Amino acid sequence: MDIFDKYNFHDSLIQHIEYFPLKKNLIIDIEFCNWCQSFYTKNEPEIREGRLIFDNVSFFQFIPATVKINNNEILEIHKKEKNIIEIVFYNITDVQLLIIKSSNIYWQWRTE
Protein backbone atom coordinates (compact mmCIF):
# COMPACT_ATOMS: atom_id res chain seq x y z
CA MET A 1 0.00 0.00 0.00
CA ASP A 2 1.45 3.36 -0.94
CA ILE A 3 1.05 6.64 0.87
CA PHE A 4 -1.80 7.90 -1.33
CA ASP A 5 -3.78 4.71 -0.73
CA LYS A 6 -3.22 4.90 3.03
CA TYR A 7 -3.95 8.61 3.58
CA ASN A 8 -6.71 10.88 2.30
CA PHE A 9 -5.21 14.34 1.68
CA HIS A 10 -8.47 16.00 0.51
CA ASP A 11 -9.15 19.26 2.39
CA SER A 12 -5.69 19.23 4.01
CA LEU A 13 -3.76 22.49 3.68
CA ILE A 14 -0.42 23.08 1.98
CA GLN A 15 1.52 25.39 4.28
CA HIS A 16 4.92 25.49 2.60
CA ILE A 17 6.79 23.93 -0.33
CA GLU A 18 10.56 23.87 -0.60
CA TYR A 19 12.91 22.30 -3.13
CA PHE A 20 16.49 21.34 -2.22
CA PRO A 21 18.35 21.09 -5.55
CA LEU A 22 21.58 19.57 -4.21
CA LYS A 23 19.67 16.73 -2.55
CA LYS A 24 16.95 16.64 -5.24
CA ASN A 25 14.30 16.67 -2.50
CA LEU A 26 10.98 18.47 -2.51
CA ILE A 27 9.18 18.86 0.83
CA ILE A 28 5.55 19.89 1.26
CA ASP A 29 4.50 20.89 4.79
CA ILE A 30 0.84 20.03 5.35
CA GLU A 31 -1.84 20.73 7.93
CA PHE A 32 -3.34 17.26 7.68
CA CYS A 33 -7.05 16.55 8.16
CA ASN A 34 -6.74 13.60 10.51
CA TRP A 35 -10.52 13.51 11.01
CA CYS A 36 -10.99 12.56 7.31
CA GLN A 37 -9.07 9.29 7.69
CA SER A 38 -10.75 5.89 7.84
CA PHE A 39 -8.62 5.00 10.87
CA TYR A 40 -9.45 8.19 12.82
CA THR A 41 -10.79 7.83 16.36
CA LYS A 42 -12.36 10.61 18.43
CA ASN A 43 -9.56 10.60 21.02
CA GLU A 44 -7.01 11.72 18.36
CA PRO A 45 -6.42 15.32 17.26
CA GLU A 46 -8.60 16.37 14.31
CA ILE A 47 -5.69 18.17 12.64
CA ARG A 48 -2.04 17.04 12.60
CA GLU A 49 1.10 18.50 11.08
CA GLY A 50 3.16 16.47 8.66
CA ARG A 51 5.15 16.59 5.48
CA LEU A 52 5.26 14.85 2.14
CA ILE A 53 8.87 14.21 1.19
CA PHE A 54 9.76 13.50 -2.43
CA ASP A 55 13.24 12.02 -2.95
CA ASN A 56 15.27 12.00 -6.15
CA VAL A 57 13.04 14.57 -7.85
CA SER A 58 13.80 14.71 -11.57
CA PHE A 59 11.04 17.15 -12.48
CA PHE A 60 8.45 19.42 -10.90
CA GLN A 61 6.22 22.13 -12.33
CA PHE A 62 3.52 24.48 -11.09
CA ILE A 63 0.59 25.32 -13.36
CA PRO A 64 0.21 28.24 -13.59
CA ALA A 65 3.91 28.99 -13.14
CA THR A 66 3.33 31.68 -10.49
CA VAL A 67 1.89 30.21 -7.29
CA LYS A 68 1.48 31.68 -3.84
CA ILE A 69 1.49 29.08 -1.09
CA ASN A 70 -0.62 30.12 1.87
CA ASN A 71 -2.76 27.35 3.35
CA ASN A 72 -3.82 26.08 -0.06
CA GLU A 73 -6.52 23.41 0.13
CA ILE A 74 -5.69 20.07 -1.48
CA LEU A 75 -8.54 18.98 -3.73
CA GLU A 76 -7.10 15.82 -5.33
CA ILE A 77 -3.90 13.85 -5.73
CA HIS A 78 -3.48 11.72 -8.84
CA LYS A 79 -0.91 8.97 -9.30
CA LYS A 80 0.22 8.87 -12.89
CA GLU A 81 2.56 6.46 -14.66
CA LYS A 82 6.35 6.52 -14.24
CA ASN A 83 6.50 7.96 -10.70
CA ILE A 84 4.53 11.11 -11.55
CA ILE A 85 2.19 12.67 -8.98
CA GLU A 86 -0.26 15.50 -9.68
CA ILE A 87 -1.49 17.57 -6.75
CA VAL A 88 -4.54 19.71 -7.49
CA PHE A 89 -5.05 22.50 -4.97
CA TYR A 90 -7.11 25.62 -4.48
CA ASN A 91 -5.74 29.11 -3.94
CA ILE A 92 -8.44 31.65 -3.01
CA THR A 93 -9.19 32.48 -6.67
CA ASP A 94 -7.78 29.62 -8.78
CA VAL A 95 -7.36 25.89 -9.00
CA GLN A 96 -3.67 25.11 -9.45
CA LEU A 97 -1.57 22.07 -10.18
CA LEU A 98 1.79 20.77 -9.01
CA ILE A 99 3.33 17.96 -11.06
CA ILE A 100 6.21 16.04 -9.48
CA LYS A 101 8.32 13.18 -10.82
CA SER A 102 10.10 11.40 -7.99
CA SER A 103 11.45 7.92 -7.35
CA ASN A 104 10.42 7.80 -3.69
CA ILE A 105 7.67 9.48 -1.65
CA TYR A 106 7.04 9.20 2.03
CA TRP A 107 5.01 10.83 4.80
CA GLN A 108 6.56 12.15 8.01
CA TRP A 109 4.54 13.27 11.04
CA ARG A 110 5.78 16.47 12.69
CA THR A 111 6.50 16.13 16.38
CA GLU A 112 5.79 18.96 18.78
Backbone torsions as a table, in degrees:
resi	resn	phi	psi	omega
1	MET	NA	128.7	178.9
2	ASP	-93.3	173.6	-173.8
3	ILE	-59.0	-35.8	-177.0
4	PHE	-82.2	-12.2	170.5
5	ASP	-86.7	-33.0	-177.7
6	LYS	-77.2	-41.3	-174.1
7	TYR	-114.6	143.8	175.0
8	ASN	-102.2	112.1	-176.8
9	PHE	-92.2	-3.2	-179.3
10	HIS	-56.5	135.4	179.7
11	ASP	75.2	-8.5	174.6
12	SER	-69.8	158.1	-173.2
13	LEU	-111.6	131.2	173.8
14	ILE	-80.6	119.7	-178.8
15	GLN	-97.2	-33.9	-175.4
16	HIS	-161.9	144.0	174.3
17	ILE	-129.7	132.7	178.6
18	GLU	-140.7	136.7	178.1
19	TYR	-110.4	134.0	178.8
20	PHE	-112.6	95.3	-171.6
21	PRO	-62.9	-34.8	-179.8
22	LEU	-66.8	-36.1	178.8
23	LYS	-91.3	-12.8	-174.4
24	LYS	57.2	42.1	178.1
25	ASN	-113.1	142.8	172.4
26	LEU	-123.6	128.9	-177.2
27	ILE	-121.5	130.3	177.7
28	ILE	-116.5	113.4	175.4
29	ASP	-81.4	131.9	-171.8
30	ILE	-132.5	136.6	166.7
31	GLU	-89.5	102.8	-166.0
32	PHE	-89.6	129.6	177.4
33	CYS	-79.6	88.5	-179.4
34	ASN	-65.0	-33.6	-177.9
35	TRP	-65.7	-16.1	179.6
36	CYS	-85.1	-5.2	-173.5
37	GLN	-84.4	147.7	-180.0
38	SER	-66.0	-25.2	-178.0
39	PHE	-93.2	1.9	-177.0
40	TYR	-65.3	137.9	172.4
41	THR	-123.2	153.7	-172.8
42	LYS	-64.3	-16.8	179.0
43	ASN	-86.4	-0.9	177.7
44	GLU	-94.7	158.6	174.2
45	PRO	-64.8	143.3	179.2
46	GLU	-70.6	-33.1	-179.6
47	ILE	-122.1	137.5	176.6
48	ARG	-133.8	153.4	177.9
49	GLU	-95.9	139.5	177.6
50	GLY	-160.3	-177.8	179.1
51	ARG	-146.0	140.9	169.8
52	LEU	-89.9	128.5	-179.5
53	ILE	-118.2	122.3	179.1
54	PHE	-107.1	118.4	179.3
55	ASP	-98.3	153.1	176.9
56	ASN	51.7	53.3	-179.5
57	VAL	-74.2	122.5	178.4
58	SER	-101.8	-13.9	-178.1
59	PHE	-163.5	139.4	164.8
60	PHE	-151.7	149.5	-176.2
61	GLN	-151.7	136.7	172.0
62	PHE	-97.3	139.9	173.9
63	ILE	-129.2	116.2	-2.8
64	PRO	-67.4	169.0	-173.9
65	ALA	-65.2	-30.5	179.6
66	THR	-97.8	117.4	-176.8
67	VAL	-132.9	136.3	173.0
68	LYS	-108.1	122.3	-179.8
69	ILE	-96.0	118.4	-179.8
70	ASN	-159.8	81.4	-178.3
71	ASN	55.4	51.8	179.7
72	ASN	-78.4	129.8	-176.8
73	GLU	-78.2	126.0	176.4
74	ILE	-76.3	125.4	178.7
75	LEU	-95.4	-47.0	-177.4
76	GLU	-152.2	154.5	169.7
77	ILE	-130.1	126.5	-179.0
78	HIS	-113.6	132.5	172.9
79	LYS	-93.3	120.9	178.1
80	LYS	-104.9	179.8	178.9
81	GLU	-72.2	160.9	174.0
82	LYS	56.9	48.1	173.5
83	ASN	62.2	30.4	179.6
84	ILE	-104.7	131.7	177.8
85	ILE	-118.8	136.8	173.5
86	GLU	-116.1	124.1	177.7
87	ILE	-109.9	117.4	178.3
88	VAL	-98.7	126.2	-178.3
89	PHE	-140.1	162.9	-174.9
90	TYR	-111.1	133.7	176.9
91	ASN	-125.7	109.1	-176.4
92	ILE	18.0	-49.6	-176.8
93	THR	-113.0	-19.0	-172.2
94	ASP	-135.6	154.0	166.8
95	VAL	-90.6	132.3	-176.3
96	GLN	-127.4	168.1	-173.8
97	LEU	-136.7	137.4	171.8
98	LEU	-121.3	122.0	178.6
99	ILE	-108.1	129.8	-177.5
100	ILE	-133.0	132.3	171.3
101	LYS	-111.8	120.2	-173.5
102	SER	-148.6	145.7	-178.9
103	SER	-84.2	-18.1	-178.1
104	ASN	-149.2	135.0	179.9
105	ILE	-131.7	134.0	173.0
106	TYR	-144.8	162.9	-177.9
107	TRP	-107.7	137.9	179.6
108	GLN	-131.9	122.3	175.9
109	TRP	-74.1	140.1	174.2
110	ARG	-83.3	138.3	176.2
111	THR	-101.9	148.6	-176.6
112	GLU	-80.3	NA	NA
